[in-house]
Amino acid sequence: MSSEVATHVQEGNGGHASPGFYWAIGGILTVITAVEVAIFYIPALAGAMVPLLLTASATKFLLVVMFFMHLKFDSKIFSGLFLAGMVLATFMTVALTVLFHVLPRLGA
């Protein structure tokens, strides 16, 4: 646990962050969402829009998983189980995309 997060942890909460810390994370998520909307409406960023939006979305995903799903403060086994499910879901999504959208276009 980083020292920044540790300063926000309450002793009686079983190692979880304080409500104020969750409000701060919510504020950060709001700012990232506003940046995503701005990226969509700025014509100069049209060429880099997809990588920028994917990066912002991945950042928001990690913040939600770490703090609102409590994986940052809980046992590492829960993080491992979540990661295993994410790897499986990602593999299945890529496999189905290749099977139903890429291969038919290649004539395979």
N, CA and C of each residue as an Amber inpcrd file, in Angstrom:
protein
   324
   0.8560000  -1.1620000   0.0000000   0.0000000   0.0000000   0.0000000
   0.9020000   1.2250000   0.0000000   0.6460000   2.1880000  -0.8920000
   1.4840000   3.3740000  -0.9610000   1.2560000   4.2580000   0.2520000
   2.2360000   5.1030000   0.5380000   2.1180000   5.9690000   1.7130000
   0.9950000   6.9760000   1.5360000   0.7280000   7.3990000   0.2750000
  -0.3640000   8.3440000   0.0160000  -1.7110000   7.7290000   0.3810000
  -1.9110000   6.4900000  -0.0100000  -3.1590000   5.8070000   0.3190000
  -3.2030000   5.4940000   1.8080000  -2.0630000   5.1310000   2.3730000
  -2.0190000   4.7640000   3.7840000  -2.4300000   5.9220000   4.6740000
  -2.1740000   7.1520000   4.2470000  -2.5650000   8.2950000   5.0660000
  -4.0690000   8.4760000   5.0870000  -4.7600000   7.9140000   4.1180000
  -6.2080000   8.0490000   4.0390000  -6.9490000   6.8490000   4.6310000
  -6.2090000   5.8490000   5.0440000  -6.8290000   4.6390000   5.5560000
  -7.2170000   4.8450000   7.0130000  -8.4320000   4.4330000   7.3470000
  -8.8850000   4.5190000   8.7280000  -8.5890000   3.2100000   9.4270000
  -8.1750000   3.3030000  10.6800000  -7.8250000   2.1040000  11.4330000
  -9.0100000   1.1720000  11.6280000 -10.1800000   1.6930000  11.9170000
 -11.3330000   0.8560000  12.2290000 -12.0760000   0.3260000  11.0260000
 -11.6120000   0.6240000   9.8400000 -12.3200000   0.2190000   8.6320000
 -11.7390000  -1.0390000   8.0140000 -10.9210000  -1.7500000   8.7130000
 -10.3750000  -2.9880000   8.1610000  -9.4340000  -2.7550000   7.0050000
  -8.7550000  -1.5960000   6.9810000  -7.7910000  -1.3390000   5.9250000
  -8.3730000  -0.6660000   4.7020000  -9.5850000  -0.1910000   4.7790000
 -10.1830000   0.4920000   3.6330000 -10.0200000   1.9950000   3.7760000
 -10.1060000   2.6840000   2.6800000  -9.9180000   4.1270000   2.6690000
 -11.1110000   4.8440000   3.3000000 -10.8860000   6.0980000   3.6210000
 -11.9400000   6.9100000   4.2330000 -12.9430000   7.3520000   3.1670000
 -14.1490000   7.7610000   3.5800000 -15.1340000   8.2500000   2.6080000
 -14.6210000   9.4340000   1.7990000 -13.8410000  10.3080000   2.4280000
 -13.2740000  11.4410000   1.6940000 -12.3650000  11.0010000   0.5600000
 -11.6240000   9.9230000   0.7960000 -10.7470000   9.4120000  -0.2500000
 -11.5660000   8.9070000  -1.4340000 -12.6980000   8.2460000  -1.1490000
 -13.5630000   7.7820000  -2.2340000 -14.1630000   8.9500000  -3.0060000
 -14.4790000  10.0330000  -2.3190000 -14.9630000  11.2330000  -3.0050000
 -13.8640000  11.7900000  -3.9160000 -12.6280000  11.7500000  -3.4540000
 -11.5190000  12.2250000  -4.2800000 -11.3650000  11.3570000  -5.5280000
 -11.4580000  10.0540000  -5.3650000 -11.3810000   9.1510000  -6.5190000
 -12.5420000   9.4330000  -7.4730000 -13.7350000   9.6550000  -6.9180000
 -14.8880000  10.0120000  -7.7570000 -14.6470000  11.3010000  -8.5220000
 -14.0010000  12.2770000  -7.8820000 -13.6690000  13.5240000  -8.5720000
 -12.6860000  13.2970000  -9.7030000 -11.6970000  12.4500000  -9.4570000
 -10.7250000  12.1220000 -10.5080000 -11.4200000  11.4360000 -11.6820000
 -12.3400000  10.5190000 -11.3750000 -13.0910000   9.8420000 -12.4440000
 -13.9330000  10.8350000 -13.2350000 -14.4990000  11.8250000 -12.5570000
 -15.2890000  12.8550000 -13.2360000 -14.4200000  13.6820000 -14.1710000
 -13.2300000  14.0540000 -13.7120000 -12.3110000  14.8310000 -14.5470000
 -11.8910000  14.0170000 -15.7720000 -11.5760000  12.7450000 -15.5810000
 -11.1810000  11.8980000 -16.7170000 -12.3300000  11.7900000 -17.7220000
 -13.5630000  11.6620000 -17.2250000 -14.7180000  11.5960000 -18.1210000
 -14.8750000  12.9000000 -18.9010000 -14.6750000  14.0360000 -18.2370000
 -14.7580000  15.3330000 -18.9240000 -13.6800000  15.4440000 -19.9980000
 -12.4860000  14.9370000 -19.7130000 -11.4090000  14.9440000 -20.7080000
 -11.7770000  14.0560000 -21.8930000 -12.4030000  12.9180000 -21.6290000
 -12.8370000  12.0350000 -22.7200000 -13.8400000  12.7510000 -23.6260000
 -14.7860000  13.4370000 -23.0420000 -15.7780000  14.1720000 -23.8340000
 -15.0830000  15.2660000 -24.6380000 -14.1430000  15.9790000 -24.0220000
 -13.4130000  17.0310000 -24.7240000 -12.6170000  16.4620000 -25.8870000
 -11.9780000  15.3200000 -25.6870000 -11.2060000  14.6720000 -26.7570000
 -12.1020000  14.3910000 -27.9600000 -13.3160000  13.9550000 -27.6930000
 -14.2420000  13.6270000 -28.7810000 -14.5940000  14.8650000 -29.6110000
 -14.6820000  16.0330000 -28.9800000 -15.1130000  17.2400000 -29.6710000
 -13.9840000  18.1200000 -30.1860000 -12.7280000  17.7610000 -29.9750000
 -11.5960000  18.5470000 -30.4710000 -11.1320000  17.9460000 -31.7950000
 -11.3790000  18.6640000 -32.8960000 -11.0360000  18.1080000 -34.2220000
  -9.5450000  17.7890000 -34.3890000  -8.6610000  18.5510000 -33.7580000
  -7.2250000  18.3230000 -33.9160000  -6.7930000  16.9710000 -33.3470000
  -7.5860000  16.3860000 -32.4570000  -7.2410000  15.1040000 -31.8530000
  -7.8920000  13.9120000 -32.5580000  -8.4950000  14.1490000 -33.7140000
  -9.2180000  13.0780000 -34.4050000  -8.3150000  11.8910000 -34.7310000
  -7.0780000  12.1470000 -35.1150000  -6.1710000  11.0560000 -35.4680000
  -5.7410000  10.2170000 -34.2790000  -5.7100000  10.8360000 -33.1140000
  -5.2590000  10.1320000 -31.9110000  -6.4110000   9.8110000 -30.9660000
  -7.6420000   9.9930000 -31.4380000  -8.7970000   9.8510000 -30.5560000
  -8.9080000   8.4490000 -29.9540000  -8.7860000   7.4290000 -30.7540000
  -8.9820000   6.0670000 -30.2440000  -7.9470000   5.7010000 -29.1780000
  -6.6490000   5.9050000 -29.4130000  -5.6960000   5.5730000 -28.3460000
  -5.8970000   6.4120000 -27.0760000  -6.2230000   7.6940000 -27.2400000
  -6.4500000   8.5480000 -26.0760000  -7.6540000   8.0820000 -25.2680000
  -8.7460000   7.7710000 -25.9600000  -9.9440000   7.3250000 -25.2570000
  -9.7430000   5.9540000 -24.6130000  -9.0220000   5.0670000 -25.2870000
  -8.7390000   3.7550000 -24.6910000  -7.8690000   3.8800000 -23.4460000
  -6.8950000   4.7720000 -23.4860000  -6.0370000   5.0020000 -22.3210000
  -6.8350000   5.5860000 -21.1610000  -7.6750000   6.5760000 -21.4460000
  -8.4950000   7.1820000 -20.3950000  -9.4770000   6.1580000 -19.8140000
 -10.0710000   5.3570000 -20.6680000 -11.0070000   4.3310000 -20.1920000
 -10.3000000   3.2790000 -19.3430000  -9.1120000   2.8800000 -19.7540000
  -8.3490000   1.9060000 -18.9730000  -7.9680000   2.4790000 -17.6070000
  -7.6270000   3.7640000 -17.5820000  -7.3010000   4.4170000 -16.3110000
  -8.5090000   4.4320000 -15.3850000  -9.6570000   4.7920000 -15.9270000
 -10.8790000   4.7910000 -15.1120000 -11.2100000   3.3840000 -14.6320000
 -11.0600000   2.4090000 -15.4880000 -11.3260000   1.0230000 -15.1150000
 -10.4520000   0.6060000 -13.9400000  -9.1550000   0.9160000 -14.0240000
  -8.2390000   0.5420000 -12.9520000  -8.5800000   1.2380000 -11.6390000
  -8.9410000   2.5050000 -11.7010000  -9.3200000   3.2270000 -10.4820000
 -10.5560000   2.6040000  -9.8350000 -11.5560000   2.2930000 -10.6500000
 -12.7770000   1.6870000 -10.1120000 -12.4840000   0.3210000  -9.5070000
 -11.7050000  -0.4810000 -10.2140000 -11.3900000  -1.8270000  -9.7160000
 -10.5760000  -1.7630000  -8.4290000  -9.5710000  -0.9130000  -8.3990000
  -8.6970000  -0.8550000  -7.2270000  -9.4060000  -0.3180000  -5.9920000
 -10.2050000   0.7320000  -6.1670000 -10.7400000   1.3940000  -4.9860000
 -12.2000000   1.0730000  -4.7090000 -13.0700000   1.1490000  -5.6980000
 -14.4840000   0.9090000  -5.4350000 -14.8050000  -0.5740000  -5.3000000
 -13.9940000  -1.4330000  -5.9360000 -14.1560000  -2.8650000  -5.7340000
 -13.2380000  -3.3660000  -4.6210000 -12.4880000  -2.4550000  -3.9990000
 -11.6460000  -2.7250000  -2.8340000 -10.5060000  -3.6930000  -3.1050000
 -10.1300000  -3.9040000  -4.3540000  -9.0410000  -4.8410000  -4.6280000
  -7.6930000  -4.2930000  -4.1600000  -7.5730000  -3.0000000  -4.0220000
  -6.3280000  -2.4000000  -3.5500000  -6.0650000  -2.7600000  -2.0860000
  -7.1310000  -2.9120000  -1.2970000  -6.9930000  -3.0990000   0.1390000
  -7.2420000  -4.5360000   0.5900000  -7.7870000  -5.3740000  -0.2580000
  -8.1280000  -6.7420000   0.1300000  -6.9900000  -7.7030000  -0.1880000
  -7.2230000  -8.9610000   0.0950000  -6.2410000 -10.0050000  -0.1330000
  -5.8800000 -10.0930000  -1.6170000  -4.6410000 -10.4370000  -1.8780000
  -4.1590000 -10.5560000  -3.2580000  -4.8590000 -11.6860000  -4.0150000
  -5.4530000 -12.6270000  -3.3160000  -6.1600000 -13.7150000  -4.0010000
  -7.3750000 -13.1710000  -4.7600000  -8.0220000 -12.1410000  -4.2040000
  -9.1620000 -11.5480000  -4.8990000  -8.7020000 -10.8440000  -6.1710000
  -7.5590000 -10.1790000  -6.0980000  -6.9980000  -9.5450000  -7.2970000
  -6.6500000 -10.6000000  -8.3390000  -6.0960000 -11.7130000  -7.8970000
  -5.7540000 -12.7940000  -8.8200000  -6.9720000 -13.3960000  -9.4890000
  -8.0230000 -13.6010000  -8.7080000  -9.2590000 -14.1380000  -9.2840000
  -9.8720000 -13.1660000 -10.2910000  -9.8610000 -11.8870000  -9.9450000
 -10.3940000 -10.8780000 -10.8630000  -9.5660000 -10.8360000 -12.1400000
  -8.2480000 -10.8580000 -11.9880000  -7.3670000 -10.8170000 -13.1500000
  -7.5610000 -12.0440000 -14.0330000  -7.7220000 -13.2130000 -13.4270000
  -7.9560000 -14.4320000 -14.2130000  -9.2430000 -14.3190000 -15.0290000
 -10.2840000 -13.7880000 -14.4150000 -11.5380000 -13.5860000 -15.1370000
 -11.3960000 -12.5770000 -16.2660000 -10.6240000 -11.5240000 -16.0200000
 -10.4090000 -10.5140000 -17.0570000  -9.6170000 -11.0780000 -18.2290000
  -8.6120000 -11.8840000 -17.9340000  -7.8160000 -12.5030000 -19.0050000
  -8.6940000 -13.4350000 -19.8320000  -9.5190000 -14.2290000 -19.1640000
 -10.4200000 -15.1340000 -19.8690000 -11.4180000 -14.3630000 -20.7360000
 -12.0020000 -13.3090000 -20.1820000 -12.9720000 -12.4990000 -20.9300000
 -12.3110000 -11.8180000 -22.1320000 -11.1020000 -11.3200000 -21.9450000
 -10.3810000 -10.6790000 -23.0530000 -10.0670000 -11.6860000 -24.1400000
  -9.5910000 -12.8670000 -23.7410000  -9.3020000 -13.9140000 -24.7160000
 -10.5560000 -14.2970000 -25.5020000 -11.6640000 -14.4690000 -24.8090000
 -12.9100000 -14.8650000 -25.4830000 -13.3920000 -13.7680000 -26.4410000
 -13.2720000 -12.5190000 -26.0340000 -13.6920000 -11.4130000 -26.8930000
 -12.8420000 -11.3580000 -28.1570000 -11.5420000 -11.4890000 -28.0060000
 -10.6570000 -11.4700000 -29.1720000 -10.9310000 -12.6820000 -30.0640000
 -11.0880000 -13.8490000 -29.4680000 -11.3360000 -15.0670000 -30.2510000
 -12.6480000 -14.9730000 -31.0300000 -13.7010000 -14.4880000 -30.3960000
 -14.9880000 -14.3690000 -31.0920000 -14.9550000 -13.2930000 -32.1700000
 -14.2210000 -12.2140000 -31.9280000 -14.0790000 -11.1760000 -32.9510000
 -13.3540000 -11.7250000 -34.1620000 -12.2910000 -12.4530000 -33.9340000
 -11.5530000 -13.0510000 -35.0540000 -12.4350000 -14.0710000 -35.7710000
 -13.1340000 -14.8990000 -35.0220000 -13.9490000 -15.9570000 -35.6100000
 -15.0920000 -15.4160000 -36.4500000 -15.7900000 -14.4010000 -35.9590000
 -17.0060000 -13.9540000 -36.6340000 -16.8260000 -12.6960000 -37.4860000
 -15.7430000 -11.9550000 -37.3340000 -15.5980000 -10.7300000 -38.1130000
 -14.3550000 -10.7000000 -38.9800000 -13.2660000 -11.2750000 -38.5320000
 -12.0210000 -11.2120000 -39.2990000 -11.9580000 -12.3440000 -40.3080000
 -12.1680000 -13.5660000 -39.8730000 -12.0500000 -14.7120000 -40.7800000
 -13.0500000 -14.6750000 -41.9380000 -14.3230000 -14.3220000 -41.7250000
 -15.2350000 -14.2540000 -42.8760000 -14.8080000 -13.2510000 -43.9400000
 -14.1760000 -12.1660000 -43.5270000 -13.7160000 -11.1540000 -44.4990000
 -12.4930000 -11.6300000 -45.2710000 -11.7430000 -12.5400000 -44.6770000
 -10.5640000 -13.0940000 -45.3540000 -10.9360000 -14.2640000 -46.2690000
 -12.1800000 -14.6970000 -46.2010000 -12.6090000 -15.8080000 -47.0190000
 -12.2080000 -17.1630000 -46.4740000 -11.8700000 -17.2020000 -45.2160000
 -11.4200000 -18.4570000 -44.6160000 -12.5870000 -19.3010000 -44.1650000
